[in-house]
Amino acid sequence: MPGLNFSLNLLGPELVFLLLALTLFLASMLEPQKPALARRLVGLCPVAALASAVWALAACPTGADMFFGGYRVDRLSQFFKILISLGFLATYLNARRQKTVTEDQKPDYFMFLSLSSFGLVVLASAAELAAIYLAMELSSYSLYVLIPARTRSKAAAEAGLKYILFGAAATALALYGLAFIIASQHHTQLGALAGLDWRLATNPLAVTGLTLFMGGLFFKLALFPFHFWCPDVYQGAGNETAAYVATLPKLGAIVVLIRLAQFLVPGEALTNLLAVLAAASVTYGNLCALAQKDLKRMLGFSSVAHAGYILVGLVAGTPEGLAAAAFYAMAYLLMNLLCFWIIARLSPDGRNLVYEDLNGLSTRSPSLALCLLASAFSLVSLPPTVGFIGKLWLITSAWGHGYDWLVIVVCVNSAIAIFYYLSLVRHAYAEETPGRTVETAVDLSFLSRAGALIMAILVLLLGVLPGPVWSLVLAASRSLWPAA
């Protein structure tokens, strides 16, 4: 029986984000009397994000259990903590000058972002179902506040209300599932649950419970049919807030699903159900994205499709499939943050953009147009981008394991996605008629262009040299199957 095994060194990212949230809470209280000091405290966000990433990289054990087996620090958790930390850094740099949140609201805004990120880093290591549920809720509660935080916007208020209502429904599903699992398996720790019976024919209550519990994660992942909040929230929330909602919470859902995937039995009812949901999600998401004109709404339906792609690796039932899902999570984070970064640069006043707003971008800002091209190519999975190599590993992990039909569905839908993703490039390079963007000065500061170029270089570099990251995630996924 594992003991407490408490180690501060292994809880670095958690401590950093918790202390950052407390510091920003202090800044929020100081802001009315000492706004200059409050702004300096908010400026600690990038320092904390980098410290968290470095600490997670430095303290990367092969596997260490704490709190009687309910909390696990291993390569998988540290990989996702690094992604969450760097994603938080990019979110801060993207949102620090946004116009839809007033200056006096900035300490509160970043405090809630840090609290959400704290919940996500806890979620990355949670190895017990109740802990997973609590961390999932902690990461979501902050978003209930942030999504409506768009000055004088009824659409943002509507988006926030929808997110709360759908979140409450997903929470109820997860709780019902947790109750069923406890009633049937009498355990909540993932290590103990992994060796138990998860077949529908012999233990239907356990399979029903696991399905319902996964439903709460599917809500965060925006998987069909738990996606209905997604396009409306992306469209209604501020551009910078939508960038966070579209990326980091999905990392928390993916790392938990990777841990739960060890319960899946290839060919069994639950695995087949996930395969059907994956096919439905990629098809529905891509077809709906074709009809959109608002860029954020298009990215919302696109995220529904990408959720289906990630499930392909989970249903494969192999360490290579889980490694492919983890790698694609990194690719999704990077290419979506890049796309939202460019949207925020083209809309410094915070309004939503449509395709026509990209017209003539190659003339107005060649560097941003080139970075948009890299993002679009990666989203559509064209070589030599990280999106291409990530999707290649996903489909090869599922081929030959009973889900060849799902691979074919993914390939067909990838061809459909070419139309709306490459429309971004067409408007930026081939359409010269100015859109509404010319009415507002585009943010062409050094930081704006440098941030976009760094992410674009990473999109290409990780597509050409994915080996080191792939080796890390493959070793992490194999540790879930000691006999692999």
Buried (B, 14 or more C-beta within 10 A) or exposed (E): EBEEBEEEEBBBBBBBBBBBBEBBBBBBEBBEEEBEEBBEBBEBBBEBBBBBBBBBBEBBBEBBBBBEBBBBBBBBBBBBBBBBBBBBBBBBBBBBBBBBBEEEBBBBBBBBBBBBBBBBBBBBBBBBBEBBBBBBBBBBBBBBBBBBBBEEBEBBBBBBBBBBEBBEBBBEBBBBBBBBBBEBBEBBBBBEBBEBEBEBEEBEBBBBBBBBBBBBBBBBBBBBEBBBBBBBBBBBBBBBBBBBBBBBBBBBBBBBBBBBBBBBBBEBBBBBBBBBBBBBBBBBBBEBBEEBEBBBBBBBBBBBBBBBBBBBBBBBBBBBBBBBBBBBBBBBBBBBBBBBBBBBBBBBEBBBBBBBBBBBBBEBBEBBBBBBBBBBBBBBBBEBBBBBBBBBBBBBBBBEBBBEEBBEBBEEBBEBBBEBBBBBBBBBBEBEEBBEBEEBEBBEEEEBBEBBBBBBEBBBEBBEEBEEBBEBBBBBBBBBEEEE
